[in-house]
Amino acid sequence: MFMHALNKQNPALIEAAQMLWAQGALLPDTYVIDVDQVLDNARRLLAVAERHGIALYLMTKQVGRNAWLARKLLELGYQGVTAVDFKEARVLMNGKIPVTHVGHLVQIPRNMLSSVMQQHPEVITVFSLEKAEEISSLAQREGNVQRIMLKVYDDHDHLYPGQEAGFHLSELSAVVQRIMAMPGVKLTGLTHFPCLLWQDVQQQTLPAPNLFTLLKAKDILRQAGVEVTQINAPSASSCSTLPLLAKYGVTHTEPGHALTGTILANYRGEQPERIAMLYLTEISHRFNGNSYCYGGGYYRRGRAHNALIFLPNGQITSTRLLPMDDASIDYHFPLSGEFPVGCAVMLCFRTQIFATRSDVALVSGIQSGHPVLEGLYDSQGNPILINGEKMTCE
């Protein structure tokens, strides 16, 4: 999806990835991340957010829950890191990263709540009264009051399969009264997902119905006497959408894909954020007139279409990715045409690294022409061992 944008915005990343592969430093099925470009994107986002009075949490799942990269981003001034599920919270906590927002999109299970709350997160999102009661009980036991947000929804909202959750607007007033009676929690905000969506027809990122549900919920809370200090509206957060969110009174959001420039709006390479990540693999074999490269990094919503092939004679050619079967394991990616076994292959598409089997290579110095492999990690942020040594920048 982003091959044109990659060539336009960051050709140096292609050169660096090919060089590291040729040196034998990288294996197939590796996401190569341009650290310096990620940091530049992050600075742009912070500048826009500051102008519009929006606080930014970081989302790390797209880059493989990487604590080293998260730490670099926090040093720029981000308010904290969002853990999208409890296993991400565990990875980040083990990496000594401050987990600021937990519980959305996945609740913290009972047997992990205590360890999470000991990190003093700024806010925990809850979907159910039972979870709010668990948090209240634990907070009371420790002599604390934990701030919480509610995830809400209404009829006709956009909910992804496997993410159905929240308090319906029709029950919100009663829910708020129940929660306000819980001594260990303080209700301070609301969230929903996705609040913005890219629309192919209009070629724009526009508000989803969820955003307006969020605003209706804010009015319900304020009528109940709740001081609403956080309206958190994640999805498609970028330099171009932050002003739109500010117009609707959003106070917080959580950029993820914008950090690597892989927002859907950037498919032409015209957004302020620049592409900072590609997928590197290699031709494994040929079969029935087509070529197959090593897989492991396929993401079914990634919109991967085209690939670059690095031929032995030094030439670079392009081909198309053949249709993938979402019901099957992505042992290989099928490519149109026959190419020599062992050739490097590069793709650039929208991904969620944490949902893959891929390696993650963090590379600095690309923009100055002196790439340095800072470290290798797996898709969950764990260091990769090579000959018993950690290939990380810790």
C-alpha positions as MATLAB code, in Angstrom:
seq = 'MFMHALNKQNPALIEAAQMLWAQGALLPDTYVIDVDQVLDNARRLLAVAERHGIALYLMTKQVGRNAWLARKLLELGYQGVTAVDFKEARVLMNGKIPVTHVGHLVQIPRNMLSSVMQQHPEVITVFSLEKAEEISSLAQREGNVQRIMLKVYDDHDHLYPGQEAGFHLSELSAVVQRIMAMPGVKLTGLTHFPCLLWQDVQQQTLPAPNLFTLLKAKDILRQAGVEVTQINAPSASSCSTLPLLAKYGVTHTEPGHALTGTILANYRGEQPERIAMLYLTEISHRFNGNSYCYGGGYYRRGRAHNALIFLPNGQITSTRLLPMDDASIDYHFPLSGEFPVGCAVMLCFRTQIFATRSDVALVSGIQSGHPVLEGLYDSQGNPILINGEKMTCE';
ca = [
       0.000    0.000    0.000;
       2.777    2.422    0.901;
       5.433    1.510   -1.668;
       4.941    4.780   -3.573;
       5.068    6.771   -0.342;
       8.170    4.877    0.813;
      10.008    5.624   -2.445;
       8.950    9.261   -2.270;
       9.480    9.980    1.418;
      12.246    7.657    2.576;
      14.323    5.991   -0.159;
      17.238    5.921    2.278;
      15.347    3.345    4.345;
      15.204    1.028    1.325;
      18.956    1.407    0.779;
      19.755    0.787    4.440;
      17.568   -2.302    4.654;
      19.122   -3.767    1.505;
      22.627   -3.089    2.823;
      21.972   -4.737    6.191;
      20.388   -7.735    4.461;
      23.365   -8.043    2.083;
      25.703   -7.974    5.093;
      23.786  -10.847    6.659;
      22.638   -8.766    9.630;
      18.930   -9.321    8.959;
      16.862  -12.408    8.267;
      13.674  -12.612    6.186;
      10.435  -11.665    7.942;
      11.909   -8.554    9.559;
      10.294   -5.158    9.995;
      13.003   -2.523    9.610;
      12.277    0.683   11.525;
      13.993    3.995   10.857;
      14.433    5.241   14.422;
      15.375    8.805   13.495;
      12.363    9.181   11.205;
      10.038    7.828   13.904;
      11.397   10.457   16.293;
      10.945   13.198   13.683;
       7.340   12.114   13.138;
       6.819   12.100   16.887;
       8.118   15.658   17.212;
       5.760   16.862   14.494;
       2.813   15.253   16.263;
       3.755   16.801   19.592;
       4.054   20.269   18.055;
       0.593   20.065   16.479;
      -0.941   18.590   19.634;
       0.527   21.373   21.780;
      -0.906   24.042   19.502;
      -4.370   22.489   19.858;
      -4.284   21.603   23.551;
      -4.342   17.822   23.119;
      -2.321   15.416   25.284;
      -0.724   12.455   23.522;
      -0.217    8.942   24.825;
       1.934    6.543   22.831;
       0.671    3.368   21.195;
       3.417    0.749   20.827;
       1.634   -2.350   19.526;
       2.202   -1.324   15.901;
       5.977   -1.349   16.445;
       6.074   -4.557   18.446;
       5.691   -3.275   22.010;
       9.271   -2.069   21.932;
      10.377   -0.591   25.247;
      13.615    0.909   23.899;
      11.790    2.882   21.224;
       9.047    3.856   23.691;
      11.672    5.264   26.039;
      13.130    7.386   23.247;
       9.677    8.740   22.449;
       8.871    9.506   26.069;
      12.030   11.590   26.265;
      10.504   13.880   23.635;
       7.633   14.780   25.964;
       4.859   12.259   25.446;
       2.557   11.961   28.430;
       2.863    8.187   28.723;
       2.208    4.885   27.010;
      -1.088    3.122   26.387;
      -1.195   -0.632   26.920;
      -3.848   -1.935   24.562;
      -4.104   -5.235   26.421;
      -2.797   -6.799   29.623;
       0.066   -8.650   27.951;
       1.297   -5.398   26.472;
       1.084   -3.907   29.961;
       3.272   -6.758   31.220;
       5.874   -6.231   28.483;
       6.024   -2.486   29.080;
       6.173   -2.791   32.852;
       8.990   -5.322   32.552;
      10.771   -2.767   30.370;
      10.366   -0.078   33.068;
       8.060    1.960   30.830;
       5.345    4.025   32.562;
       1.994    2.560   31.591;
      -0.313    5.559   31.683;
      -3.563    4.236   30.186;
      -4.604    0.595   30.504;
      -7.808   -1.348   29.968;
      -8.716   -0.295   26.445;
      -9.153   -2.237   24.183;
      -8.797   -5.163   26.626;
      -9.642   -5.165   30.326;
      -7.004   -6.016   32.930;
      -7.814   -9.485   34.331;
      -8.410   -9.845   38.056;
      -5.144  -11.613   38.824;
      -3.099   -8.846   37.204;
      -4.927   -5.798   38.501;
      -2.811   -5.427   41.620;
       0.523   -5.375   39.753;
      -0.837   -2.890   37.218;
      -2.275   -0.576   39.846;
       1.022   -0.613   41.731;
       2.424    1.222   38.682;
      -0.071    4.049   39.395;
      -1.489    4.408   35.882;
      -3.018    7.782   35.148;
      -6.270    6.134   34.111;
      -7.839    2.693   33.663;
     -10.684    2.157   31.192;
     -13.509   -0.142   32.278;
     -16.282   -1.852   30.317;
     -18.230   -3.326   33.225;
     -19.400   -2.527   36.733;
     -17.711   -5.700   37.941;
     -14.313   -4.425   36.784;
     -14.921   -1.033   38.372;
     -15.761   -2.799   41.647;
     -12.571   -4.878   41.468;
     -10.497   -1.730   40.951;
     -12.306    0.100   43.753;
     -11.753   -2.751   46.185;
      -8.032   -2.996   45.438;
      -7.537    0.759   45.590;
      -9.282    0.930   48.972;
      -7.098   -1.872   50.303;
      -4.004    0.140   49.354;
      -5.427    3.448   50.566;
      -5.653    4.942   47.090;
      -8.262    6.246   44.671;
      -7.823    5.116   41.061;
      -9.031    7.318   38.226;
     -11.073    5.466   35.623;
     -12.659    6.089   32.231;
     -15.702    4.427   30.751;
     -15.840    2.921   27.289;
     -19.216    3.729   25.744;
     -21.189    2.845   22.635;
     -24.555    3.435   20.984;
     -26.645    1.778   18.319;
     -25.130    1.994   14.827;
     -21.605    2.692   16.090;
     -18.678    1.112   14.256;
     -17.364   -1.811   16.328;
     -14.682   -4.171   15.083;
     -15.333   -7.895   15.603;
     -13.665   -9.086   18.766;
     -13.791   -5.577   20.242;
     -17.472   -5.373   21.145;
     -17.629   -3.804   24.595;
     -18.736   -0.792   26.575;
     -21.675    0.810   28.327;
     -24.634    1.633   26.108;
     -25.689    5.287   26.219;
     -29.160    4.281   27.412;
     -27.712    2.791   30.612;
     -24.987    5.352   31.191;
     -26.795    7.508   33.748;
     -27.504    4.515   35.983;
     -23.944    3.231   35.549;
     -22.494    6.583   36.540;
     -24.538    6.633   39.753;
     -23.276    3.149   40.656;
     -19.663    4.073   40.002;
     -19.846    7.361   41.884;
     -20.833    5.329   44.937;
     -17.622    3.272   44.743;
     -15.106    4.838   47.158;
     -11.918    3.505   45.531;
     -12.401    4.976   42.065;
     -12.914    8.420   40.592;
     -14.678    8.695   37.255;
     -12.825   11.273   35.148;
     -13.336   10.504   31.488;
     -14.634    8.597   28.494;
     -13.272    6.749   25.495;
     -14.444    4.902   22.392;
     -12.868    3.308   19.307;
     -12.569    4.017   16.422;
     -13.438    7.711   16.581;
     -12.026    8.609   13.165;
     -11.962    6.472   10.025;
     -10.344    6.803    6.609;
     -13.005    6.953    3.917;
     -11.847    5.675    0.526;
     -14.670    7.391   -1.384;
     -14.036   10.854    0.047;
     -10.266   10.261    0.330;
     -10.383   11.782    3.801;
     -10.193   10.800    7.434;
     -13.594   11.713    8.890;
     -15.429   11.363   12.213;
     -17.035    7.992   12.818;
     -20.397    7.786   14.598;
     -18.394    6.745   17.656;
     -17.017   10.260   18.093;
     -20.504   11.723   18.412;
     -21.467    8.983   20.850;
     -18.474   10.041   22.926;
     -19.672   13.657   22.956;
     -23.205   12.619   23.959;
     -21.738   10.571   26.787;
     -19.770   13.593   27.977;
     -23.009   15.558   28.358;
     -24.572   12.700   30.346;
     -21.620   12.604   32.743;
     -21.607   16.343   33.262;
     -25.338   16.342   33.961;
     -24.625   13.737   36.638;
     -22.088   16.043   38.271;
     -18.926   14.352   36.962;
     -15.941   16.581   36.216;
     -14.871   15.202   32.821;
     -11.152   15.842   32.401;
     -10.409   13.339   29.645;
     -12.193   12.756   26.353;
      -9.976   10.147   24.724;
     -10.659    9.611   21.004;
      -8.194    7.127   19.475;
      -7.812    5.927   15.876;
      -6.177    7.667   12.916;
      -4.505   10.263   15.139;
      -2.115   12.304   12.990;
      -0.900   15.823   12.306;
      -3.812   16.364    9.923;
      -6.526   15.005   12.251;
      -5.476   16.517   15.582;
      -7.017   19.923   14.699;
     -10.285   18.149   13.831;
     -10.302   16.311   17.162;
      -9.599   19.550   19.011;
     -12.598   21.169   17.318;
     -14.825   18.527   18.925;
     -13.332   19.013   22.369;
     -11.133   15.923   22.471;
      -8.469   16.200   25.185;
      -6.379   13.040   24.624;
      -5.518   10.686   21.817;
      -3.038    7.900   21.110;
      -0.968    8.004   17.897;
       0.461    4.721   16.679;
       0.630    4.440   12.896;
       1.418    8.155   12.627;
       4.762    7.464   14.317;
       5.808    5.272   11.376;
       3.943    7.318    8.767;
       1.704    4.362    7.910;
      -1.608    6.170    8.286;
      -4.040    5.400    5.469;
      -4.086    9.046    4.391;
      -0.369    8.820    3.558;
      -0.644    6.326    0.710;
       0.482    9.019   -1.739;
       3.278   10.200    0.545;
       1.716   13.635    1.039;
       1.258   13.738    4.813;
       3.629   15.496    7.260;
       4.512   12.138    8.784;
       7.010   10.204    6.678;
       7.231    6.459    6.151;
       9.623    5.014    8.739;
       9.085    1.252    8.417;
       9.271   -1.454    5.775;
       8.988   -5.240    5.657;
      12.052   -7.176    4.536;
      11.914  -10.767    3.376;
      13.512  -13.032    0.737;
      12.549  -15.303   -2.150;
      12.242  -18.844   -0.792;
      11.204  -20.815   -3.884;
       9.194  -20.843   -7.090;
       5.991  -22.780   -7.704;
       3.722  -22.981  -10.770;
       5.183  -19.896  -12.398;
       5.161  -17.649   -9.340;
       7.619  -16.867   -6.558;
       7.162  -17.313   -2.826;
       8.953  -15.280   -0.199;
       9.226  -16.065    3.491;
       6.174  -14.942    5.459;
       5.278  -14.399    9.082;
       4.475  -10.703    8.961;
       1.183  -10.714    7.091;
      -1.602   -8.569    8.518;
      -4.993   -9.123    6.931;
      -5.981   -5.441    7.032;
      -2.585   -4.292    5.814;
      -3.532   -3.577    2.178;
      -0.234   -4.992    0.930;
      -0.197   -4.916   -2.875;
       3.287   -4.471   -4.338;
       6.846   -5.584   -3.643;
      10.356   -4.614   -4.680;
      12.677   -7.432   -5.780;
      16.461   -6.936   -5.565;
      17.978   -8.982   -8.395;
      21.512  -10.474   -8.331;
      22.672   -8.110  -11.122;
      21.930   -5.099   -8.937;
      18.698   -4.157  -10.644;
      15.488   -3.550   -8.708;
      12.157   -4.587  -10.137;
       8.622   -4.554   -8.797;
       5.845   -7.085   -8.788;
       2.475   -7.575   -7.179;
       1.537   -9.588   -4.154;
      -0.934  -12.301   -5.091;
      -4.109  -12.692   -2.983;
      -3.543  -14.101    0.491;
      -5.913  -16.502    2.245;
      -6.842  -15.018    5.605;
      -7.902  -18.467    6.839;
      -4.407  -19.908    6.377;
      -1.061  -19.403    8.096;
       1.201  -17.008    6.173;
       4.205  -19.293    5.862;
       4.936  -17.593    2.535;
       3.800  -14.537    0.563;
       2.983  -15.367   -3.093;
       4.429  -12.977   -5.679;
       3.565  -12.704   -9.358;
       6.381  -13.886  -11.638;
       9.527  -15.964  -11.258;
      12.570  -14.511   -9.481;
      15.862  -16.039   -8.339;
      15.847  -17.802   -4.994;
      17.589  -15.740   -2.324;
      16.689  -12.288   -3.654;
      15.762   -9.666   -1.081;
      12.120   -8.548   -1.149;
      10.653   -5.411    0.397;
       7.044   -4.443    1.025;
       5.484   -1.525    2.829;
       1.999   -1.829    4.247;
      -0.139   -1.121    7.294;
       0.658   -3.613   10.013;
       0.321   -4.528   13.655;
       3.695   -6.060   14.460;
       2.529   -7.491   17.794;
       0.105   -9.766   15.901;
       2.869  -11.256   13.716;
       5.796  -13.684   14.100;
       8.270  -11.140   12.746;
      11.613   -9.781   13.907;
      11.994   -6.040   14.450;
      15.211   -4.237   13.520;
      15.754   -0.762   14.950;
      18.127    1.217   12.751;
      19.478    4.700   13.440;
      21.579    6.988   11.259;
      19.648    6.219    8.065;
      18.921    9.842    7.217;
      22.578   10.834    7.654;
      23.746    8.014    5.391;
      25.371    6.010    8.188;
      22.874    3.326    9.226;
      23.536    1.520   12.494;
      21.615   -1.562   13.591;
      20.738   -0.624   17.163;
      19.018   -3.868   18.075;
      16.888   -6.843   17.099;
      13.671   -7.781   18.877;
      10.811  -10.173   18.387;
       7.263   -9.011   17.724;
       6.521   -8.768   21.455;
       9.458   -6.515   22.295;
      11.741   -9.240   23.636;
      15.440   -9.134   22.711;
      16.623  -11.655   20.129;
      19.557  -13.829   21.097;
      22.221  -14.557   18.465;
      24.971  -16.923   19.596;
      23.794  -16.388   23.138;
      24.112  -12.588   22.993;
      21.313  -10.047   23.026;
      21.180   -8.046   19.806;
      19.604   -5.052   21.528;
      20.337   -1.462   22.409;
      19.491   -1.916   26.099;
];
